[in-house]
């Protein structure tokens, strides 16, 4: 679940050392099963990534390579050629929803086995949901938090998940606390990956820290993990679905983008994510050499500026509206991303279910912005601290231009750069007056956006928005339970208009295109519908040299 967080290279290096400690191996040691694979062979897809913070699907909201290739979910989101996506059966071959929207009955696919040979059963699903709610390091509780009894289980008041009912090994029912239209969408996210109960219990504290513990039903098996060097996935010969198009995946652990770029140019990598390349991405995108090797898709996400209404003078809607109108967002998009994207006017970006193409545009109108500031008593302007993540080139350039535009209407901007840890800590404490960030879709539903920022006073506080309109937030919460999709989307459109256009509670900027460059031996590579950098590589086929 990428939220625009900065990857810290120093942290990646430290993590590489930690993985050696966890494994008990010295440098060059292999954590694996079945012997080392010849990953240099032409039928292994060659990738590179930073050392992941965790490969436990329940304990990461960013590193999805293992979750998406080694595990499956009850349902999946299939990306269509036009960039849209459909919810399709996966481990659950079918399901029914009760007329009142409370009860979901699932039927598991017959004959599915985990990579350790054990059959998939409803008990594994119940264990997965229970662990999501009770494991101390879990960061994906929201996937199943709507199930009846989830809060009581998470708090220790109950020892079982009351809303989960096993009918037999292949059929179970889930009862929600209240209807929740986005429930199935959340079950398609990486955090909802189905675990093997026996494998997790056997691994104990080592689960997620060795490849042997990562037992899934997915198209690949995690066979080797050389801490700080390489992760190897082998095609699962017993996969229940369409078999992978390549024999395996070699993922080199490379701690800096320059090295990744050089590896690709030398032909040692097959796919390079340009989203992390910073200025180096321009070499691939604008040059002629790799023009035919580029692949792109709309990233379903939004870059935005948050305004903290508990900080004066941002508590005055005239000031917030002035800040909106003082930004030439088309110029921002051109300067920061070469125009490769789309200016957005609301909370829901283009490509998301619930996107409103008819939402009124926020104009660039610095004269009206100055007038609003004069009406609010700030004819001489005011001082404003604008916070961004450090060592993030796109935000540094954005902040520089935003500050210049705001200063033209009298707002004196001080740009502060924070480490990711400090940034998140201060944001959650409601202390950031104004900041820029990006939110990418976790699931294809408006709730993922509007509830995250404006669903509760606590959510708003932890995003340093401190939005005071409780009646509006109550409407956001109630919209989650509306079963009629047309009425639910109409409700979201009205709420979006109120929050962004009338209350000027935040400033939407733009969504971006997501670019990759691929080697000429790769066929069938599909960019994820939502813009995650990690994807499932089952469909990738490799041409012979």
C-alpha positions in Angstrom: 0.0 0.0 0.0 2.2 2.8 -1.1 1.5 6.2 0.5 4.3 8.2 -0.9 6.7 7.1 1.8 10.4 7.6 1.3 12.6 4.6 1.0 15.6 5.3 3.2 18.7 3.7 1.8 20.5 3.6 5.1 17.7 1.7 6.7 17.8 -0.8 3.8 21.4 -1.4 4.5 20.7 -2.0 8.2 17.9 -4.4 7.4 20.3 -6.4 5.2 22.5 -6.9 8.3 19.5 -7.8 10.4 18.5 -10.6 8.0 21.9 -12.2 8.4 21.5 -12.1 12.2 18.0 -13.6 12.0 19.2 -16.5 9.8 22.2 -17.3 11.7 24.1 -17.3 8.4 27.4 -15.6 7.6 27.8 -13.5 4.5 26.9 -15.5 1.5 24.9 -18.0 3.5 21.6 -19.3 1.9 18.3 -19.5 3.7 16.5 -21.9 1.3 15.2 -25.3 0.4 16.0 -27.7 -2.3 19.4 -26.4 -3.2 20.4 -23.2 -5.1 18.7 -22.5 -8.4 20.5 -21.3 -11.4 19.0 -17.9 -11.4 21.2 -16.6 -14.2 19.4 -19.0 -16.5 17.4 -17.3 -19.3 14.1 -18.5 -18.0 14.4 -16.7 -14.6 13.0 -13.1 -14.5 15.7 -10.7 -13.2 14.5 -8.0 -10.9 16.0 -5.7 -8.3 14.6 -4.0 -5.1 15.5 -2.5 -1.8 15.7 -4.9 1.1 12.1 -5.2 2.3 11.2 -4.1 5.7 9.1 -7.3 6.1 7.9 -10.1 3.9 5.1 -11.0 6.3 2.0 -10.0 4.3 0.3 -8.8 7.4 3.1 -6.7 8.6 3.9 -4.4 5.6 1.9 -1.8 3.8 4.6 -1.3 1.1 6.7 -4.3 0.2 4.4 -6.6 -1.7 6.7 -8.7 -4.0 6.4 -11.8 -1.8 2.7 -11.3 -0.9 1.6 -11.0 -4.5 3.7 -13.9 -5.9 3.8 -16.5 -3.1 0.3 -16.1 -1.7 -3.2 -15.8 -2.9 -6.3 -14.0 -1.6 -9.9 -15.1 -1.5 -10.6 -12.7 -4.3 -8.4 -10.7 -6.7 -8.5 -7.5 -8.7 -7.8 -8.3 -12.3 -6.3 -5.4 -14.4 -7.9 -4.9 -17.7 -6.1 -3.6 -20.8 -7.7 -0.1 -20.4 -6.4 0.2 -16.9 -9.7 -0.5 -15.1 -10.0 -3.6 -12.9 -12.6 -6.2 -12.0 -13.1 -8.2 -8.8 -12.7 -11.9 -9.7 -12.8 -15.2 -7.8 -9.5 -16.6 -6.5 -9.2 -19.0 -3.6 -13.0 -18.4 -3.1 -14.5 -19.7 -6.3 -17.9 -18.1 -5.4 -19.7 -16.2 -2.7 -23.1 -14.9 -1.7 -24.1 -11.8 0.2 -27.3 -11.7 2.3 -30.0 -9.2 1.2 -29.3 -7.0 4.3 -25.5 -6.9 3.5 -24.4 -8.4 6.8 -23.4 -12.0 5.9 -20.9 -13.1 3.2 -20.8 -16.9 2.5 -17.7 -18.1 0.8 -17.0 -21.4 -1.1 -13.4 -22.3 -1.3 -11.9 -23.7 -4.5 -11.5 -27.5 -4.4 -8.1 -29.1 -4.6 -6.0 -26.1 -3.7 -2.8 -26.9 -1.7 -0.2 -24.9 0.0 3.4 -25.2 -1.1 4.1 -27.6 1.8 1.4 -29.9 0.4 -1.3 -29.2 3.0 -4.8 -28.6 1.7 -6.4 -25.1 1.9 -9.3 -25.2 4.4 -11.6 -22.7 6.0 -9.6 -23.1 9.2 -6.6 -21.4 7.4 -8.9 -18.5 6.5 -10.1 -18.1 10.1 -6.5 -18.3 11.4 -5.5 -15.6 8.9 -8.2 -13.2 9.9 -7.6 -13.9 13.6 -3.8 -13.2 13.3 -4.5 -10.0 11.3 -6.4 -8.7 14.4 -4.2 -10.1 17.2 -0.6 -10.2 16.0 1.3 -7.2 17.6 3.2 -6.3 14.4 0.1 -6.4 12.1 -0.5 -3.2 10.2 -3.5 -4.4 8.1 -6.2 -4.9 10.7 -8.5 -2.6 8.7 -8.9 -5.4 6.1 -11.1 -7.4 8.5 -12.0 -4.8 11.2 -15.6 -4.7 10.0 -16.2 -8.3 11.0 -18.5 -8.8 14.0 -16.4 -9.3 17.1 -13.2 -8.0 15.5 -12.7 -5.2 18.1 -13.4 -7.6 21.0 -10.8 -10.1 19.6 -8.2 -7.4 19.0 -8.6 -6.0 22.5 -8.4 -9.4 24.2 -12.0 -9.4 25.4 -12.8 -12.4 23.2 -10.4 -15.3 22.2 -12.2 -16.1 18.9 -13.5 -14.1 16.0 -17.3 -14.2 16.7 -18.3 -13.2 13.2 -16.5 -16.2 11.5 -18.5 -19.4 11.1 -17.0 -22.5 9.6 -19.6 -24.7 7.9 -17.1 -27.3 6.7 -13.6 -27.3 5.3 -14.6 -25.5 2.1 -17.4 -23.3 3.2 -17.6 -20.5 5.8 -19.6 -17.4 6.5 -18.5 -14.0 7.7 -20.9 -11.7 9.6 -20.2 -8.0 9.6 -20.9 -5.6 12.5 -22.8 -3.5 9.9 -23.0 -3.6 6.1 -19.8 -2.5 4.5 -19.8 -2.1 0.7 -16.0 -2.2 0.3 -15.5 -5.4 2.2 -14.8 -7.6 -0.8 -12.4 -5.0 -2.2 -10.3 -5.1 0.9 -10.1 -8.9 0.7 -8.3 -8.5 -2.6 -5.4 -6.5 -1.0 -2.0 -8.0 -0.2 -2.6 -7.7 3.5 -5.5 -10.2 3.1 -3.2 -12.9 1.8 -4.2 -16.3 3.1 -1.7 -18.0 5.4 -1.1 -21.7 6.2 -1.9 -22.1 9.9 0.5 -25.0 10.5 3.4 -23.2 8.7 2.9 -20.1 10.8 2.7 -21.9 14.1 5.7 -24.1 13.2 7.8 -21.0 12.3 6.9 -19.1 15.4 9.0 -15.9 15.7 10.8 -16.8 12.4 7.7 -16.4 10.3 8.4 -13.8 7.7 12.1 -13.9 8.4 13.1 -17.0 6.5 11.9 -18.2 3.1 11.0 -21.6 4.4 8.3 -20.0 6.6 6.6 -18.3 3.6 4.2 -21.1 2.7 1.4 -20.0 0.3 -0.8 -21.2 -2.4 0.5 -18.7 -5.0 2.2 -19.2 -8.4 5.7 -19.1 -7.0 7.5 -20.7 -4.1 10.0 -18.7 -2.0 13.1 -20.9 -2.2 16.2 -18.9 -1.3 17.0 -15.7 0.7 20.6 -14.5 0.8 20.3 -11.6 3.2 21.3 -8.4 1.6 22.0 -10.1 -1.7 19.2 -12.0 -3.4 15.7 -13.5 -3.0 14.7 -16.4 -5.3 11.2 -17.6 -6.2 10.6 -20.8 -8.2 7.5 -21.5 -10.2 5.0 -23.6 -8.1 4.6 -26.9 -10.0 1.3 -27.6 -8.1 -0.3 -24.2 -8.6 -4.0 -24.5 -8.9 -4.4 -21.8 -11.6 -2.7 -21.0 -14.8 1.0 -21.8 -14.4 3.6 -19.1 -14.4 5.1 -18.1 -17.8 8.7 -18.3 -16.4 10.6 -20.8 -14.3 11.2 -18.4 -11.5 12.2 -14.9 -10.3 15.6 -13.7 -9.1 15.3 -10.5 -7.0 18.6 -8.8 -6.3 18.8 -6.7 -3.2 20.2 -3.4 -4.4 20.3 -0.5 -2.0 20.5 2.4 -4.3 18.8 3.5 -7.5 22.0 4.3 -9.4 23.1 0.7 -9.1 19.7 -0.5 -10.2 19.9 1.7 -13.3 23.4 0.5 -14.2 22.3 -3.1 -13.8 19.4 -2.6 -16.2 21.6 -0.8 -18.7 24.1 -3.7 -18.6 21.3 -6.2 -19.3 21.3 -7.7 -15.8 17.7 -6.7 -15.1 14.5 -7.3 -17.0 12.2 -4.7 -15.4 13.1 -1.3 -13.8 10.6 0.8 -12.0 11.1 4.4 -13.0 9.0 5.7 -10.2 11.9 5.4 -7.8 14.6 6.7 -10.2 14.1 10.4 -9.5 15.9 12.5 -12.2 17.3 9.4 -13.8 13.9 8.5 -15.0 14.1 11.3 -17.6 17.0 9.5 -19.3 14.7 6.6 -20.1 11.4 8.5 -20.7 12.7 11.4 -22.8 15.5 9.7 -24.6 15.4 7.7 -27.8 17.3 4.6 -26.7 14.5 3.0 -24.6 11.5 4.5 -26.2 10.2 1.1 -27.4 10.9 -0.4 -24.0 8.7 1.9 -21.9 5.5 0.6 -20.3 3.1 2.9 -18.6 -0.3 3.0 -16.8 -2.2 5.5 -14.8 -1.4 5.4 -11.1 -4.6 5.4 -9.2 -3.5 7.8 -6.5 -3.3 11.5 -5.8 -0.6 14.0 -4.7 -2.2 16.5 -2.3 -1.5 19.3 0.2 -3.0 18.9 3.6 -4.1 21.9 5.6 -4.4 21.7 9.4 -7.5 23.5 10.6 -6.4 23.6 14.2 -3.5 25.9 13.2 -4.3 29.6 12.7 -5.0 31.1 10.2 -5.8 27.8 8.5 -9.0 27.7 10.6 -10.5 30.3 8.3 -12.0 28.9 5.2 -11.2 32.1 3.3 -7.5 31.5 3.9 -7.7 27.8 2.9 -9.6 28.8 -0.3 -7.0 31.4 -1.1 -4.2 28.8 -0.8 -6.2 26.6 -3.3 -6.7 29.4 -5.8 -3.1 30.6 -5.6 -1.7 27.4 -7.1 -1.2 26.9 -10.8 -1.6 23.1 -10.6 -1.0 22.6 -14.4 2.3 24.4 -14.1 3.1 22.3 -11.0 2.4 19.0 -12.9 4.6 20.2 -15.8 7.5 21.3 -13.6 7.5 18.3 -11.2 6.5 15.4 -13.5 6.9 16.7 -17.0 3.2 16.9 -17.4 2.9 13.1 -17.2 -0.4 12.9 -15.3 -3.7 14.7 -14.7 -4.7 17.6 -12.5 -7.2 16.4 -10.0 -10.0 18.5 -8.4 -11.3 16.3 -5.6 -10.5 13.4 -3.2 -11.0 10.6 -5.7 -8.5 10.4 -8.5 -9.2 9.3 -12.0 -9.3 5.6 -12.4 -10.9 4.9 -9.0 -14.5 3.7 -8.8 -16.4 6.8 -7.7 -14.3 9.3 -9.6 -16.4 12.2 -10.7 -15.3 13.7 -14.0 -17.9 16.4 -13.7 -16.5 17.9 -10.5 -16.0 21.6 -10.9 -12.3 22.5 -11.5 -10.4 24.6 -9.0 -9.2 27.6 -11.0 -5.9 29.3 -10.8 -6.9 32.8 -9.6 -4.3 34.6 -7.6 -6.2 37.9 -7.6 -9.2 36.3 -5.9 -6.8 34.6 -3.5 -5.4 38.0 -2.5 -8.9 39.4 -2.0 -9.9 36.5 0.2 -6.7 37.0 2.3 -7.6 40.7 2.7 -11.2 39.8 3.8 -9.7 37.4 6.3 -7.5 40.2 7.8 -4.2 39.1 6.2 -3.6 41.9 3.6 0.0 41.7 4.6 0.1 37.9 4.4 1.2 35.4 7.0 3.9 32.9 7.8 3.3 29.2 7.0 5.5 26.1 7.6 5.3 23.6 4.8 6.6 20.1 5.6 7.9 17.5 3.2 9.9 14.3 3.4 13.7 14.7 3.2 15.7 13.2 0.3 12.6 13.1 -1.9 13.4 15.0 -5.0 9.8 15.2 -6.3 8.6 16.8 -3.0 11.6 19.2 -2.8 10.8 20.5 -6.3 7.1 20.7 -5.5 7.7 22.6 -2.3 10.0 25.1 -4.0 7.3 26.0 -6.7 4.4 26.0 -4.2 6.3 28.3 -1.9 7.0 30.7 -4.9 3.3 30.7 -5.9 2.0 31.3 -2.4 4.6 34.0 -1.8 3.1 35.9 -4.7 -0.2 36.4 -2.8 1.6 37.3 0.5 2.1 33.9 2.2 5.6 33.6 3.5 6.6 29.9 3.4 9.2 28.1 5.3 9.9 24.6 3.9 10.9 22.0 6.5 12.2 18.6 5.6 11.8 15.7 8.0 12.9 12.0 8.0 10.1 9.6 7.3 10.0 8.6 11.0 9.7 12.2 12.2 7.3 13.1 9.5 4.9 10.2 10.4 5.2 10.8 14.1 4.4 14.6 13.9 1.6 14.0 11.4 0.0 11.4 13.6 0.3 13.9 16.5 -1.7 16.4 14.6 1.2 18.8 14.6 2.0 19.5 10.9 0.5 22.8 9.8 0.7 22.0 6.1 2.4 19.2 4.2 2.5 17.5 0.8 2.2 13.8 0.2 0.7 11.1 -2.0 -2.0 8.5 -1.4 -2.3 5.5 -3.7 -5.3 3.2 -3.8 -5.2 0.1 -1.6 -8.5 -1.1 -2.9 -10.8 0.2 -5.7 -13.3 2.0 -3.6 -13.8 5.6 -2.6 -14.0 4.6 1.0 -10.2 3.9 0.9 -9.7 7.6 0.3 -12.4 9.6 2.0 -12.7 7.5 5.2 -8.9 7.5 5.6 -8.8 11.3 5.8 -12.3 12.3 6.8 -14.0 9.3 8.3 -13.5 10.1 11.9 -12.1 12.9 14.1 -9.2 10.5 15.0 -8.4 9.8 11.3 -8.5 13.5 10.5 -6.3 14.3 13.5 -3.7 11.6 12.6 -3.5 13.1 9.1 -2.9 16.6 10.7 -6.1 17.8 9.0 -8.1 18.3 12.2 -11.3 18.7 10.2 -14.0 20.0 12.6 -17.2 19.1 10.8 -18.5 16.1 12.7 -21.8 16.0 10.8 -19.9 15.6 7.5 -17.7 12.9 9.0 -20.8 11.0 10.2 -22.1 11.1 6.6 -18.8 9.6 5.4 -19.2 6.8 7.9 -22.8 6.2 7.0 -21.9 6.0 3.3 -19.9 2.9 4.0 -23.2 1.0 4.7 -25.2 2.0 1.6 -25.9 -1.1 -0.5 -27.3 0.7 -3.5 -24.1 1.5 -5.5 -25.6 4.5 -7.4 -26.9 6.1 -4.3 -23.5 5.4 -2.5 -21.5 7.1 -5.3 -23.9 10.0 -5.4 -23.3 10.4 -1.7 -19.6 10.3 -2.1 -19.7 12.9 -4.9 -21.7 15.3 -2.6 -19.3 14.7 0.3 -16.3 15.3 -2.0 -17.8 18.6 -3.2 -18.5 19.7 0.3 -15.0 18.9 1.8 -12.8 20.1 -1.1 -14.8 22.7 -2.9 -16.8 24.4 -0.1 -14.7 23.7 3.0 -11.3 23.8 1.2 -10.2 21.2 3.7 -7.3 20.1 1.5 -5.7 20.9 -1.8 -5.8 18.2 -4.6 -2.9 18.5 -7.0 -2.5 15.7 -9.6 -2.3 12.0 -10.3 0.6 10.6 -12.2 1.5 8.0 -14.9 3.5 5.1 -13.6 6.4 4.2 -15.9 8.6 1.0 -16.2 11.3 0.1 -18.7 11.5 -3.5 -19.7 14.1 -5.6 -21.5 13.2 -6.9 -25.0 13.0 -10.5 -23.8 10.0 -9.8 -21.5 6.4 -10.5 -22.7 3.2 -10.3 -20.8 4.3 -7.8 -18.1 1.2 -6.2 -16.5 1.4 -3.0 -14.5 -0.9 -3.1 -11.4 -4.1 -1.3 -11.8 -3.5 0.9 -8.8 0.2 1.8 -9.4 1.9 -0.5 -6.9 5.5 -1.0 -7.9 5.3 -4.7 -6.9 3.0 -6.9 -9.0 2.3 -10.6 -9.6 4.6 -11.8 -12.4 2.7 -15.0 -13.2 1.8 -13.7 -16.7 5.4 -12.8 -17.6 7.0 -14.9 -20.3 10.6 -14.7 -21.4 11.9 -14.9 -24.9 14.9 -17.1 -25.5 18.1 -15.4 -26.3 
